[in-house]
Amino acid sequence: MRIGFDAKKMVTNSTGIGNYSRSLVRLMLTEGCECVLFAPEAGEGLPAGAECVYAPHKSRLGREWWRCRDMVKDIRERHIDLFHGLSNELPFGMGRAGCKSAVTIHDLIFLRFPDTYGRTARHILKAKTTYACRHADRIIAASECTKRDLMDFYGVEEKRISVVYQGCAPAFRHPLPAEVLAAIRKRYGLPPCYILCVATLEPRKNQKAVLRAAALLPGDVHVVLVGKSTPWQGEVEACAKGLPGLQGRVHILNHVPTADLPALYQACSAFVYPSFFEGFGIPVLEAMASGVPVVVSSGSCLEEVGGKAVLYCPPEDHEGMAKAVKDILDDPAGTAARVKAGLEQAGRFADKDIARRLLEVYRQTLQS
């Protein structure tokens, strides 16, 4: 099976969709598929063992034009059996590519919460997602929640949608020695007890709720926010300064190497993810696989990821969040049971199961 992939996010995105894309291609390579990556430029994120096709342009505008339109010609010339768009889009004119197509729709947050996107970005996302949903032979939804949104917002027929969950990198599933965890705390200047949140610093991720919850916890409990810096980081910092008792207890870490993340997870006392809405929520899976207790927000897809293994509270309920964290810190036996349940839940998102499901979707699409 010769599968083509849109590889832009593998090159440009070190988190979220980038991790999803790299992991998916890695799985397909281990299953013996011929993987052809259509990338705007070369980059370290492209998985070894795959054939790469690059845009014939040096300018950013030229590369983007190639991705959106001219890439179809290259797809056809490479005799691809199926082309998979990994981030809500397919090149325009996909019908001329001479192959079947699938597209992964991660979420429709730009429709659910339009104010969280700039006007231009929102219109571009809407145009690309609308085209992909109309022209893809198969739509792969990141969760049942996203599947429902596709049916509600776009009227996509249920029979055209397949839900294929995401996984996480194997590194999160391997326990690290105590000396490694001590070294990571020393490197970043972290105390023995901290609650962790890994997410881009933006309003939808709701880091302010973590800070408000932390202000209700004992003074030896610190907060570590790991994520890409954005203009909204200033508001998060202002919130931390304005809450009594938080001075010196908040650590915001930008540009953390991916290699350091497993240790930062495993060294924390609890992981908190209070996002208002998600299409899947890979950090929640990473935390469970890392063997740490988890508190997440209710109301989107995170119940699908966490199952009965994590504690839930509404995203606006910082008092409930603080209580959940306090329960984790004060009840070692109960926390150990939650950690065990989390590891079992994380096992339901094993690479072998994701690969099997994805290959099944590919074969069904090719036979349709």
N, C-alpha and C positions, 0 to 999 in steps of 0.2 A: 504494500500500500504506500503510495507516494503522496505525502501530505504537505501542502504549502501553508505557511504561517505568516501573518503580519508580525514582524519582529521589532516594530518601533519601540514598544515599551520595554523590551529586553535590553535595549541600548540606553534608553533615556530615563527609566524609572527603576530605582533601587529598592522600592517597597511595593506594597499592594499588587497592582496589576502586573508590574514587572516581575515580581516573585511568582505570581500565578503563571505567567507566560513561560518563564524559564523552567519552572517545575514541570509544567505540562509537556514541553518538548523533551525534557530529560526522560520522562516516563515513556513517551512514545518511542524514543531511541532505544530504550531498554527492551521494548516490545518488538523490536525489529522493523519498525516503520522507517521508510526513507523520508527524512524531514528536510524540507527546503525552506530556508528562512529568507523572507523578503524584507530587507532592512534599509532604512534611509542612509545609513552609514555604518562603518565598522565600529565595534565596541567590545569591551571585555565581557559584557553580559551575554553574548551569544554562546549557547551551549556547544561544546566540542562534539564533533562527530556529525554535525549537520552541514548540509550544503548551503552556502550563503549567496544571495543575489543582492547587490547593492544598487542604490539609485545612481544613475549616470550623471548626476548634477552635483555641483559644489555648493551652490547657494541654498540657503534654508528654504526659500520659496520654491525653488526648483525641485528639491527633495520632497516637499509636501505635495506638490502637483503630481509628481510621480506616484506617490503613495495613493493619492485619491483617484487618479485616472490612468496614467500611463503604465502602472504596474500590471494592469490586466494583460497587456501584451506579453510581458515577461512570464506571467503565470501560464499563459497559453503555450509559449515556446518551451517551457520546462516540462510539459506533459504531466501536469499535476492531476491526480485523481480527485482530490478534494482540497479545497482551500478553506482554512479556518481563520476567521477574523477574531482576534483574542480580546478586543477591547471595544465592544459596542459598535463596530463598524466594518464595512466591506468597501473595497474600491468601487467607485461608480462605474457602471458598464460591466458589472460582474457577469452578465449574461454572455458576453463575448469571450470569456476566459476558457470556455470549452471544458469545464469541469463542474462538479457539484460544489456546493458551498455550505459552510456552517458559520455561525457567529455566536460568540459568548456575550450575553448581556449580563453585566455584573449587577446593575441596579438602575433604577429610574429616579434617582434622587433629584436630578435636575428638573423633573416634573413634580415630584412630591414636595420638594423644598426649593423652589426656584430662586428664592432670595439668597441662597448659599452659593450661587454662581453669578459671575458677572454676566451682563447682558449678551456680549459677543460670544463668550464660551457657552452660554446656555443655548443660543440659537444654533451654533455649530453642532453641539451635541445632539440637539433635537433633530436637525437635518440628517446627520449621519445615522443616528439610531433608527429614525423612521425609514430611511432607505434600506438599512440592513434588515429590519423586521419584515419589510415587504418583499425583498428579493432573495433572502437566504433560503436554501432548501431545508435547513434545520436550524432552529434556535436553541442554544444551550443556555439555560438559566442557572445562575450561581446558587439559587435556593428556591424553595417553594414560595417564599415571599416574593421574590423577583418574578417567578412564574405568574403569580396572581396579578402583579402589577402589569405585566405584559398583556394579560388578557383584559384587564380593566382599562388601561390607558390607551392601548393600541388595538384592542379587539383581536389579538392573535388567537387563532384556533388552538385549543389545548393539544390537539394531536400533532401540531408542528413543534411543540416545545418539549425538550428533554431536560430534566434537572440532573446536573452533574456537580456534585460538591467539590470543593477545593481541598487541598491538603496543605501541609507545611513542610519545610525543609527537614531532612533527617536529623540535622544537628540538634534540633530542639528535643528530640526523643532520647538523647543520650545523657544520663546523669554525669555531672562534672565533679571532680574531687573538691574537697573542702578548701584546699589551698588555692585552687583556681578561683573559687568564689570570693575568697578573702582578697585575692589579688585584684579582682575586678572592682571590689568595693574601694580598695586603696587607690586604684587608678583614677576613679571618678570622685573620690572624696566622699563616699557614702557611709552612713552608719550601719550598725547591725540590723536595725529594723526600719524598713521602708515599704511603702505601697507604690506600685509601679503602674504607669499607664503609657502604652506605646501607641501613638497616633499623631498624624499631622496636626500641627497647632492651628485649629480652625474652629469656628463656632459650633459646627455640627458635631464635632467630637466631644464637646462639652467638658473640657478640662477644668473649667471654673467650678463645676460641681465636685470634682475631686478635691479641689482646694477647700471648698466650703465644708466638705465632709472631714477633711484632715484637721481643720480648725476645731472640730469637736472631739478629736482623739487625744490621747495622752501626748505630752510634749516630746517624748522620745521617739515618736512615730514620724518619720519624714515622708516626703512625697518626691517621687522621681518621674518627671515627664520626659519621655524620649520621643522626638519627632522632628519632622522637617519644620524649619523656621518659616513663618509667614508674617505679614504685617499685623496679624491678630495676636502675635506673641506678646506685644507690648501691653495689650489688655489683660492677658493672663498674668503677666508680671505685676501690673498695677493691682489686680485682684489679690494676688498673694501679699503684696505690701499693705493692702487695706484691711486684711483680716487679722484680728488680734491673735497673738501667739504663734504665728507662722514664720516670723522672721528667723532666718537661718535654717528653716526646715524644708524649703522647697528647692529642688535641683532640676533645672531645665537643661537637657542634653540634646544638642543639635549635632548632626553629622556623625552619629555613632556608627562605626563600622559594623556591617552585618555580622561579622565574626564574633563581636562582643555581645550580641543580643542574647544568645542562649544563657550565658553566665549572668547577665543582668536579670533575666527572668528567674533563674534558679536561685539567685541570692535574695530575692525579695520575699517579704512576709505575706503579701497578698497582691493580686493583680486586679485592677479596677478598670472597667471599660464602660463609660457612661454615655456612649454615643446616642444621639437622638434617633438615628436611623442608619442601617447598614444593609448592604446587599448580601454579605456573607459574614465578614468579621474574622479574618485570618489571625489577628493577635489573640483572640480568645482561644482558638485552637492551639496556637503556639504556647500559651500559658498552661493550658491543661496538659499538653504533651510534655511540658517542662516540669510537671509535678508540683505546681503551686496552686493554692486555693484562689478561686475566681469570683468576683462580683461584677455583674453586667447589668445593663439597662434592659428593661422589657419593652416590647412594642414593635419590634421589627423581626429580623431573621435570627437574632442571637439565640432565641430559644431552640432553634433547629441545631445550632452548633453546640450549645452548652447542655442541652437536654436537662436531666435531673441532677447533673453533677455540680452545677454552679448556683450561686445565690443571685436573685433578681430583685430589682427595685425600679420604679419609674425613673426616667432620666432626670427629672426635675426634683426628685426627692433626695436631697443631699443628707438629710437626717437619717433616712432609711439606709443610705449607703454607709454612713458612719457606723450605724448599728451593726450592719452586716460585717464590716471590717472588724469591729470590736468583738463580735461573736467569734470570728476566726482567730483573733489574737488571744482571746480568753479561754478557748475551748480546744486544747491540743488534740484530744481524742476525736472530737467531732471533725476537726480540720483534717486529721489524718484520713478519716473515712471519706471526706470530700475529695482529697487529693487522689485517693485510690479510685473513686468513681470518675474523677476527671481523666485519669490515665486510661480507664476503660472506654470512656466516651471518645477520647482522642483516637483510640484504636479503631473506631468506626470510620475514620477518615484515612485509612491506610492507603499507601501508594498503590498496592496491588488491586484494591477494590476500585479506586478511581480510574486506574488504567483499564481495567476490565470494562467498566461502565462506558468509558469514552470510546474504546474500540467498538463496543456494541453499537453506540450511536453512529460512529463513522460507517460501519458496515450497513446499518439500516438506511442511512442516507444514500450511500452508493447504490443500494438495491432499489431505491424508490423511483 
